[in-house]
Amino acid sequence: MPLNASRIHLERFVERAAASVGADALVLDAGAGDGAYRGHFARQRYESADFAQVDKPYDADITYIGDLAALPIDDDRFDLVLMTQVLEHLPDPLAVLRELRRVLKPGSQIWASCPLFYEEHEQPYDFYRYTQFGLRHLFERAGYAEIEIEWLEGYLATVGYELDVAARALPPRAGPLHPLRPLRFMLERASELAARSDVRRKRTDRGHPKNYTVVAVA
């Protein structure tokens, strides 16, 4: 498997989210999927929500299964909401953001990430890609304040991802004399080097990210 710089940056983002609240905090992982980030919140009280309709593995202990726009949860319950790589899969993202604000305690934060540049995935539940300006507009309309939007990764991670896509688009390796074998090897190698460089130093002064992160106050 090629190095996924975005995954490394996302793990760091979630670690910062967990460190932003105390040990007694109640956290909601909205769109939790397989519960990959549950371990980051071992110090806190962790709950999760997902509609669980995509053909993929899910956490067996999801707390709330259903529509994120209609959660069976009291107002002002959570100290933090985490929502990673979910906004693109929501047919009505504004309704979901308003619902998550409802269940957040006033003054608490939502930590979210979503793609600007990524291939279609989890079809047919893939609806949107977001610019930083679209994200700010959406979160403002949902009633959030102090909205901070940043690149998740640097531009080299975006380049590395696209090189990997190009390599995967070529026919599978057929043997040492296959005419496309050298090209595929060069693309894979360049992708790996770009990803490793981005993990060491995230360059945000040119190009564009694959994903944006949002931290906002309810």
N, C-alpha and C positions, 0 to 999 in steps of 0.2 A: 504494500500500500504506500502511495506517495505521502510525503509529509503534508498535513493539512494545517497551514499556518492559522487559518481562521478559527479552527477548533481550539488551538492553543490560546489564541487571544480571547476566545469566548470563555474558556475555563477561567482565565484570569479575571475577566469581567464578572463572572458569577462569584468568584472568591471575594472580590471587592464588595459586591452586593451583600454577601453574607457577613462581611466584616463591618458593614455600615449599621447593623442593628445588634442589640444586646442578646444575651443568652436566653432571656425570657420572651423574646419577640415571637409573634405568630406570623408565619410566612405562607403565602399562597404561591405555588408554582402553577401558573395558568398556561395550559397547553403543555402539560408535563411530559407527555409521550411515555417513554420507557423509564422515566424517573432518573435520568442520568445525573441530575444535579442534587438529588436528595442528600447525598453524602456531604455536600458542602454546608448543609444546614443541620449538622448533627448536634450543634449547641442550641439550636432554636427549636421551636415547635413547628413542624412542617406539615402542610396540607397541600393537596394537588387537585387539579381539575383538568379534564380533557373530554372531548366528545367521542373519542375512541372509535372512529369509523373508518380510518385508513387501514389498509392491509399491511400492518407492520406490528412489531412487538410493542406491548404496552406494559407499564408497571401494574403488577397485580393488585397493588394497594392504593389505586387512585381514590381519593376521598370523595370527589364529586364527578360523576359521569353525566355529561349533558352539554347543552348550549352555553358557551361562555357569556352570551348576552343575557342569560336568564339564570343566574346562579341561585340555588336555594340556600342563601347565606344572609345573615342579618347585616344591616348597615354598620359601617365603622368597626369592622371586626379585625382587620389585618394591619400589622405594622410594616409589612413590605409585600409587594407583589413582584414576582419575577415572571417575565414573559419573553422567552428567547425563541427567535425564528418561528413566530406564530402569526404575526400580523398579515403576512402575505397569503395565509390560508383562510382568512376570515372574509366571508362575503359582505359583512357589514362591520368593518373595523371600528367605526365611530361608536356604534351601539355597544360593542364589547369594551372599549376604553371607558365609556361612561359607566358601564356596569362595574368595572374594576375600580373605578374611582369611588363608586358607592360603597363598596365593601372595604375600602382602605380607610383607616383612621385619618381624620383631618391632620394635615401636616406630614403624613407618611409618604413614602416614595414608591414609585413603580420603576423598575429597571427592565428595559426591553431592548431587543435587537431584532433587526429584520434586513432583508437583502435589498440592495440597489441593482446588483449585477449577478445573476445566477440563473442557471438553466431551469426549465420547468421541472417540478418534482411533486411527488405525492398527488399525481393527477387523479381525479379532476379537481381536487381541492387546492388549486393554486391560482390565485386571483390577481395579485398586485405585486408591483415593485415600487419602492419609495425613494424619492429624493429627500434631502434634508429639509427642503422647504415644504414639501408635502407632509412630512412628519410633524414639523412644527405647527402647520395649519391644523392637522388632525388632532394633535394633543391639546392645542389651544381651544378648539371647538368642543373638546370633551371636558374642558374645565380645569386642566392642569396648569400649574404655575412653575416658575423657576426651571424651565425646560432646558436641559443641556444635551446637545446632540454632538456626537463625535464619530470619527471613523473607528470601526472595530479593528481593522487591520490596515496596513499600509498598501500603497499601490503595487509593490512587488508581489504581495500575496495575490492580488487580482491578476497580475500578469502570469504568475505561476499557475493559478487555477485555469486560465484560458489555454496555456500551453498543455496542461494535462488534458483538458477537453479535446484539444487538437490531436493529442497522441491517442486518446481513446477512440477517436473517430476513424482512425486508420484501421485497416484489417488486422486481425490478431497476428502475432508473429508466427510465420510459417516455417522458419528455418534460417540458417545463416546466409543463404543466398537469395532470400526474398528481397526484391528491389526496394521495398519500403522499410525494411528492418533498420537501416542506419538512420533514416529520418525519424522513425518512432523512438529510437534510442536517444537521439539528440533532443527531441522534444521532452521526453521524460527526464533526462538529466538537467535540462534548462529549467524545467518546472521545479524540480527538487532544489536546485541552487537558489532560485528566486524565493521559494518558500522559506528556506533556512535563513536567507538574508533578512527577510521580513520579520522573522521571529527575533533575530538579534537586534534589529533596528527598524522601527516602524516609520516609514517615510510618508508624510501626509502633505508635502508641499507641492505635489504635482499628481496628475492622474486622478483616479477615483477609487474608492474602496469597493469591496464586494458587499459589505454590510455597514449599516449605521447602528450605533447604540443611542438609546434615549434614557435619561434619568430625569424624572419629573416629580413634582410634589402635588399631592391630592388636595 
